[in-house]
Amino acid sequence: MYNILLISIGSIFGALLRWLISSKLNHFQIQNITYFPLGTLVVNLTGCYIIGLTISIFTETEFKMLFIVGFLGSFTTFSAFSVESLEFLKNGKFSLFIIHYLLNSVGAIAMVTLGYLSCICLKKNYSSKYRSSQNELICILLIAFFNDIKKSSLLSSKSFNNFFAFSLA
């Protein structure tokens, strides 16, 4: 019964946030495309990244029920993605269907992986449990990516340094 309550509470907030983001971004016009469900894409990719981060950090059942199953389960939305895909097909917009499908499908898997690997890279005590040449290469690539973001002034130097205060040794 307690898990049902946790999932329900998380679901309320996840669904509300999804609705807010989707209602703001789904009618955003991209060049000559009159409608592209950008909000669904942003919600799904962001949610997948956050799921990737949290699955490697939290092991408590209560947190998983509240945040991962409840909040993120209702925040990300496969049903909206499916309806939007069907609308593209019904209206003969096959190229938009393919773009929409690939961005959501491949993007979701990529974001879960990126979130998970980000967490591994950013753990304060980078333990030997996660050490492998493949993980270290991915960490180096992530650091290089965020260094490029820092150089383009999207992040302040102080917030960047606080965010990446960890040791690979």
Backbone as JSON, one array per atom type, in Angstrom:
{
  "sequence": "MYNILLISIGSIFGALLRWLISSKLNHFQIQNITYFPLGTLVVNLTGCYIIGLTISIFTETEFKMLFIVGFLGSFTTFSAFSVESLEFLKNGKFSLFIIHYLLNSVGAIAMVTLGYLSCICLKKNYSSKYRSSQNELICILLIAFFNDIKKSSLLSSKSFNNFFAFSLA",
  "N": [[0.82, -1.2, 0.0], [1.97, 1.21, 0.76], [3.88, 1.6, -1.25], [2.2, 2.05, -3.43], [1.11, 4.52, -2.75], [3.45, 6.11, -2.81], [4.2, 5.89, -5.54], [1.94, 7.06, -6.69], [2.03, 9.72, -5.73], [4.48, 10.61, -6.85], [3.79, 10.32, -9.54], [1.81, 12.26, -9.96], [3.24, 14.7, -9.88], [5.15, 14.29, -11.89], [3.55, 13.98, -14.2], [2.29, 16.48, -14.31], [4.48, 18.2, -14.72], [5.38, 17.23, -17.19], [3.17, 17.9, -18.78], [3.26, 20.72, -18.58], [5.75, 21.34, -19.83], [5.4, 20.15, -22.37], [3.15, 21.55, -23.3], [4.22, 24.05, -23.69], [6.28, 23.66, -25.55], [5.45, 21.97, -27.66], [4.17, 23.27, -29.74], [6.04, 24.81, -30.87], [7.57, 26.27, -33.58], [9.62, 24.84, -36.0], [11.72, 25.88, -38.34], [10.36, 25.4, -41.48], [8.5, 23.58, -40.71], [5.33, 23.1, -39.6], [4.28, 21.83, -37.37], [5.87, 20.07, -34.92], [6.39, 17.68, -32.5], [8.09, 18.81, -30.28], [8.13, 19.15, -27.51], [7.47, 16.61, -26.45], [9.69, 15.17, -27.29], [11.78, 16.52, -25.89], [10.97, 16.08, -23.22], [11.01, 13.24, -23.11], [13.74, 12.64, -23.7], [15.12, 14.08, -21.73], [14.0, 12.93, -19.43], [14.89, 10.28, -19.77], [17.66, 10.63, -19.54], [17.82, 11.48, -16.87], [16.78, 9.21, -15.61], [18.83, 7.41, -16.24], [20.9, 8.55, -14.73], [19.88, 8.27, -12.09], [19.41, 5.5, -11.67], [21.85, 4.39, -11.16], [22.63, 5.52, -8.82], [20.74, 5.47, -6.66], [19.43, 3.08, -4.48], [17.42, 2.55, -2.76], [14.23, 1.26, -2.2], [11.96, 2.84, -1.69], [12.64, 5.34, -2.78], [12.97, 4.65, -5.46], [10.34, 3.88, -6.1], [8.9, 6.3, -5.7], [10.32, 8.3, -7.23], [11.55, 7.19, -9.64], [9.73, 5.19, -10.74], [7.23, 6.46, -10.26], [7.41, 9.51, -10.58], [9.28, 9.9, -12.84], [8.27, 7.93, -14.52], [5.74, 8.89, -15.18], [6.44, 11.3, -16.2], [8.0, 10.92, -18.54], [6.83, 9.87, -21.75], [5.52, 7.44, -23.54], [3.13, 6.93, -24.76], [2.15, 9.39, -25.79], [4.14, 9.88, -27.67], [3.64, 7.73, -29.39], [1.05, 8.33, -30.4], [1.57, 10.76, -31.68], [3.36, 9.88, -33.61], [1.67, 8.21, -35.13], [-0.08, 10.17, -36.14], [1.61, 11.57, -37.89], [2.01, 9.54, -39.81], [-0.66, 9.08, -40.69], [-1.17, 11.52, -41.91], [0.5, 11.45, -44.05], [3.11, 12.31, -43.75], [5.84, 11.13, -43.99], [8.64, 11.46, -43.8], [8.87, 13.15, -41.58], [7.79, 11.43, -39.7], [9.77, 9.42, -39.6], [12.0, 10.9, -38.7], [11.02, 11.79, -36.21], [10.52, 9.32, -34.95], [13.13, 8.14, -34.9], [14.64, 10.08, -33.46], [13.36, 10.01, -30.93], [13.45, 7.24, -30.23], [16.17, 6.21, -30.61], [17.43, 8.34, -29.41], [16.43, 8.19, -26.76], [17.53, 5.81, -25.73], [20.22, 6.48, -25.97], [20.34, 8.66, -24.2], [19.71, 7.53, -21.68], [21.91, 5.87, -21.4], [23.96, 7.82, -21.48], [23.3, 9.3, -19.18], [23.65, 7.34, -17.18], [26.4, 6.73, -17.51], [27.46, 9.25, -17.04], [26.96, 9.55, -14.34], [28.58, 7.54, -13.28], [31.07, 8.58, -14.01], [31.13, 10.92, -12.55], [31.08, 10.33, -9.88], [32.14, 10.96, -6.63], [34.1, 9.43, -5.27], [35.73, 7.68, -7.25], [35.53, 4.55, -7.72], [37.3, 1.39, -7.91], [35.56, -0.5, -8.77], [34.15, 0.45, -10.96], [36.06, 0.85, -12.81], [37.39, 0.62, -15.99], [38.93, 0.35, -19.18], [37.22, 1.16, -21.19], [35.15, 2.56, -19.81], [36.7, 4.63, -18.74], [37.55, 5.93, -21.07], [35.09, 6.84, -22.05], [34.44, 8.58, -19.97], [36.48, 10.49, -20.29], [35.75, 11.51, -22.79], [33.23, 12.6, -22.13], [34.03, 14.59, -20.31], [35.56, 16.19, -22.03], [33.51, 17.02, -23.76], [31.89, 18.55, -21.96], [33.77, 20.46, -21.32], [33.92, 21.85, -23.71], [31.38, 22.99, -23.69], [31.7, 24.63, -21.47], [33.63, 26.42, -22.45], [32.13, 27.73, -24.33], [30.71, 29.4, -22.8], [28.25, 28.61, -21.72], [27.98, 27.57, -19.27], [28.75, 28.85, -16.08], [32.04, 29.5, -14.88], [32.44, 28.91, -12.18], [30.22, 27.26, -11.45], [30.68, 25.15, -13.17], [33.18, 24.16, -12.31], [32.5, 23.34, -9.7], [30.66, 21.36, -10.32], [32.19, 19.44, -11.61], [34.0, 18.54, -9.7], [35.78, 16.14, -9.01], [37.7, 13.1, -8.74], [39.62, 11.18, -10.94], [41.56, 9.51, -10.29]],
  "CA": [[0.0, 0.0, 0.0], [2.86, 2.35, 0.85], [4.46, 1.8, -2.58], [1.16, 2.64, -4.28], [1.05, 5.93, -2.38], [4.67, 6.76, -3.32], [4.09, 5.97, -7.0], [0.88, 8.02, -7.01], [2.54, 11.08, -5.47], [5.46, 10.91, -7.9], [3.09, 10.41, -10.83], [1.12, 13.55, -10.04], [4.19, 15.77, -10.2], [5.76, 14.0, -13.19], [2.57, 14.26, -15.25], [2.1, 17.94, -14.38], [5.67, 18.8, -15.34], [5.34, 16.85, -18.61], [2.14, 18.72, -19.43], [3.76, 22.09, -18.68], [6.81, 21.41, -20.84], [4.82, 19.84, -23.68], [2.25, 22.62, -23.74], [5.04, 25.18, -24.1], [7.2, 23.36, -26.64], [4.91, 21.18, -28.77], [3.73, 24.11, -30.86], [7.18, 25.6, -31.29], [7.77, 26.04, -35.01], [11.0, 24.61, -36.43], [11.85, 26.28, -39.74], [9.12, 25.35, -42.26], [7.62, 22.55, -40.17], [4.31, 23.8, -38.81], [4.11, 21.16, -36.09], [6.74, 18.96, -34.55], [6.21, 17.52, -31.06], [9.37, 19.05, -29.61], [7.96, 18.95, -26.07], [7.55, 15.17, -26.16], [11.09, 14.79, -27.45], [12.54, 17.09, -24.77], [10.57, 15.37, -22.01], [11.5, 11.86, -23.15], [15.2, 12.58, -23.63], [15.51, 14.55, -20.39], [13.6, 11.89, -18.49], [15.79, 9.14, -19.93], [18.95, 11.0, -18.96], [17.67, 11.47, -15.4], [16.66, 7.8, -15.21], [20.18, 6.86, -16.31], [21.64, 9.04, -13.56], [19.35, 7.8, -10.8], [19.48, 4.05, -11.46], [23.16, 4.01, -10.67], [22.88, 6.17, -7.54], [19.8, 5.15, -5.59], [19.03, 1.68, -4.37], [16.3, 2.45, -1.84], [12.97, 0.94, -2.86], [11.04, 3.97, -1.58], [13.02, 6.36, -3.75], [12.66, 4.12, -6.79], [8.89, 3.94, -6.3], [8.49, 7.7, -5.77], [10.95, 9.11, -8.26], [11.78, 6.53, -10.93], [8.49, 4.63, -11.26], [6.16, 7.46, -10.22], [7.69, 10.79, -11.23], [9.84, 9.78, -14.19], [7.37, 7.11, -15.31], [4.66, 9.72, -15.72], [7.06, 12.44, -16.88], [8.27, 10.47, -19.9], [5.53, 9.46, -22.27], [5.53, 6.64, -24.76], [1.8, 7.01, -25.39], [2.09, 10.62, -26.6], [5.04, 9.63, -28.78], [2.96, 6.82, -30.32], [-0.03, 9.06, -31.06], [2.18, 11.73, -32.59], [3.9, 9.11, -34.74], [0.53, 7.81, -35.95], [-0.57, 11.37, -36.83], [2.5, 11.81, -39.03], [1.71, 8.52, -40.81], [-1.99, 9.32, -41.25], [-1.12, 12.72, -42.74], [1.44, 11.26, -45.15], [4.38, 12.99, -43.47], [6.7, 9.99, -43.69], [9.97, 11.9, -43.38], [8.74, 13.62, -40.19], [7.59, 10.24, -38.88], [11.07, 8.77, -39.42], [12.81, 11.78, -37.83], [10.39, 11.73, -34.88], [10.75, 7.98, -34.42], [14.55, 7.93, -34.62], [15.07, 10.96, -32.38], [12.83, 9.52, -29.67], [13.88, 5.87, -29.92], [17.62, 6.16, -30.46], [17.78, 9.35, -28.42], [16.1, 7.72, -25.41], [18.56, 4.83, -25.33], [21.48, 7.22, -25.82], [20.3, 9.51, -23.01], [19.81, 6.67, -20.5], [23.32, 5.47, -21.34], [24.75, 9.0, -21.12], [23.03, 9.59, -17.77], [24.3, 6.31, -16.37], [27.85, 6.91, -17.58], [27.78, 10.52, -16.37], [26.98, 9.29, -12.91], [29.8, 6.78, -12.98], [32.22, 9.48, -14.15], [31.09, 12.03, -11.6], [31.09, 9.89, -8.49], [33.26, 11.6, -5.93], [35.13, 8.4, -5.07], [35.71, 6.85, -8.46], [36.04, 3.3, -7.19], [37.82, 0.42, -8.88], [34.42, -1.28, -9.26], [33.71, 0.98, -12.24], [37.2, 1.11, -13.68], [37.7, -0.18, -17.17], [39.45, 1.28, -20.18], [36.07, 1.69, -21.92], [34.52, 3.58, -18.97], [37.58, 5.79, -18.63], [37.49, 6.63, -22.35], [33.81, 7.55, -22.09], [34.56, 9.7, -19.02], [37.32, 11.51, -20.92], [34.93, 12.14, -23.82], [32.23, 13.44, -21.46], [34.72, 15.77, -19.78], [35.88, 17.04, -23.18], [32.24, 17.62, -24.2], [31.49, 19.6, -21.04], [34.76, 21.53, -21.44], [33.49, 22.66, -24.85], [30.24, 23.78, -23.21], [32.25, 25.67, -20.6], [34.3, 27.41, -23.3], [31.13, 28.53, -25.03], [30.09, 30.23, -21.76], [26.92, 28.19, -21.34], [28.05, 27.35, -17.83], [29.72, 29.73, -15.44], [33.24, 28.78, -14.48], [32.28, 28.43, -10.8], [29.3, 26.12, -11.42], [31.33, 24.05, -13.88], [34.21, 23.58, -11.45], [31.83, 22.64, -8.62], [30.0, 20.18, -10.88], [33.18, 18.45, -11.99], [35.0, 18.39, -8.65], [35.93, 14.73, -8.7], [39.02, 12.6, -9.08], [39.65, 9.93, -11.68], [42.65, 8.66, -9.8]],
  "C": [[0.87, 1.27, 0.0], [3.5, 2.66, -0.51], [3.46, 2.44, -3.53], [1.04, 4.14, -4.01], [2.27, 6.69, -2.94], [4.6, 6.93, -4.84], [3.06, 7.03, -7.39], [1.35, 9.46, -6.82], [3.54, 11.49, -6.54], [4.8, 11.12, -9.24], [2.39, 11.75, -11.01], [2.08, 14.63, -10.52], [4.87, 15.54, -11.55], [4.82, 14.34, -14.34], [2.35, 15.76, -15.41], [3.29, 18.61, -15.07], [5.72, 18.46, -16.83], [4.33, 17.71, -19.35], [2.63, 20.15, -19.62], [4.79, 22.23, -19.79], [6.23, 21.17, -22.23], [3.93, 20.95, -24.18], [3.03, 23.85, -24.2], [5.82, 24.89, -25.37], [6.58, 22.64, -27.84], [4.45, 22.03, -29.95], [4.82, 25.08, -31.31], [7.49, 25.26, -32.74], [9.25, 25.92, -35.32], [11.06, 24.83, -37.93], [10.51, 26.22, -40.45], [8.14, 24.3, -41.76], [6.6, 23.24, -39.27], [4.09, 23.14, -37.46], [5.1, 20.03, -35.97], [6.67, 18.85, -33.04], [7.53, 17.62, -30.29], [9.27, 18.81, -28.1], [8.07, 17.5, -25.67], [8.99, 14.7, -26.27], [11.93, 15.27, -26.27], [12.24, 16.33, -23.48], [11.15, 13.96, -22.0], [13.01, 11.78, -23.01], [15.71, 13.04, -22.27], [15.2, 13.49, -19.34], [14.52, 10.67, -18.56], [17.17, 9.42, -19.35], [18.88, 10.93, -17.43], [17.52, 10.05, -14.88], [18.04, 7.13, -15.22], [21.04, 7.28, -15.13], [21.18, 8.34, -12.28], [19.45, 6.3, -10.6], [20.82, 3.61, -10.92], [23.48, 4.62, -9.3], [22.03, 5.58, -6.43], [19.39, 3.69, -5.63], [17.81, 1.51, -3.46], [15.0, 2.25, -2.6], [12.02, 2.12, -2.82], [11.35, 5.05, -2.6], [12.69, 5.9, -5.16], [11.16, 4.23, -7.08], [8.42, 5.37, -6.52], [9.02, 8.38, -7.02], [11.03, 8.41, -9.62], [10.46, 6.01, -11.5], [7.4, 5.69, -11.33], [6.45, 8.7, -11.04], [8.18, 10.63, -12.66], [8.99, 8.9, -15.1], [6.24, 7.91, -15.92], [5.2, 10.94, -16.46], [7.37, 12.08, -18.33], [6.99, 9.85, -20.44], [5.63, 8.73, -23.6], [4.2, 6.74, -25.49], [1.69, 8.25, -26.27], [2.98, 10.46, -27.83], [4.36, 8.75, -29.83], [1.85, 7.52, -31.09], [0.53, 10.05, -32.07], [2.77, 11.04, -33.83], [2.78, 8.69, -35.69], [-0.03, 8.99, -36.74], [0.3, 11.7, -38.04], [2.2, 10.82, -40.15], [0.36, 8.77, -41.48], [-1.99, 10.51, -42.2], [-0.08, 12.64, -43.86], [2.78, 11.95, -44.96], [5.42, 11.94, -43.03], [8.09, 10.41, -43.22], [9.93, 12.43, -41.95], [8.53, 12.44, -39.24], [8.94, 9.59, -38.58], [11.96, 9.59, -38.49], [12.32, 11.68, -36.4], [10.69, 10.39, -34.2], [12.22, 7.79, -34.01], [15.05, 8.82, -33.47], [14.6, 10.46, -31.02], [13.4, 8.16, -29.29], [15.39, 5.79, -29.65], [18.06, 7.16, -29.39], [17.52, 8.9, -26.99], [17.16, 6.75, -24.9], [19.89, 5.55, -25.1], [21.48, 8.05, -24.54], [20.35, 8.7, -21.72], [21.26, 6.25, -20.31], [24.19, 6.64, -20.9], [24.54, 9.36, -19.65], [23.74, 8.62, -16.85], [25.81, 6.51, -16.34], [28.29, 8.22, -16.94], [27.89, 10.31, -14.88], [28.24, 8.54, -12.51], [31.01, 7.71, -13.01], [32.28, 10.52, -13.04], [31.05, 11.61, -10.14], [32.34, 10.43, -7.82], [34.41, 10.62, -5.69], [35.02, 7.42, -6.21], [36.35, 5.51, -8.12], [36.51, 2.37, -8.3], [36.71, -0.45, -9.45], [34.0, -0.85, -10.66], [34.85, 1.16, -13.23], [37.27, 0.11, -14.82], [38.18, 0.81, -18.21], [38.3, 1.91, -20.97], [35.38, 2.8, -21.11], [35.39, 4.83, -18.87], [37.6, 6.6, -19.93], [36.2, 7.44, -22.44], [33.85, 8.75, -21.15], [35.39, 10.83, -19.62], [36.53, 12.25, -21.99], [33.86, 13.04, -23.22], [32.86, 14.72, -20.92], [35.07, 16.72, -20.91], [34.63, 17.75, -23.69], [31.84, 18.77, -23.29], [32.51, 20.74, -21.0], [34.41, 22.44, -22.61], [32.31, 23.54, -24.47], [30.74, 24.93, -22.34], [32.88, 26.79, -21.43], [33.31, 28.3, -24.03], [30.3, 29.36, -24.06], [28.65, 29.86, -21.44], [26.84, 27.89, -19.84], [29.05, 28.34, -17.25], [30.9, 28.89, -14.97], [33.07, 28.17, -13.09], [31.37, 27.21, -10.76], [29.92, 24.9, -12.11], [32.35, 23.37, -12.97], [33.6, 22.84, -10.28], [31.22, 21.33, -9.12], [31.01, 19.08, -11.18], [34.31, 18.31, -10.96], [35.07, 16.92, -8.24], [37.31, 14.29, -9.16], [38.91, 11.28, -9.84], [40.74, 8.99, -11.18], [42.23, 7.78, -8.66]]
}
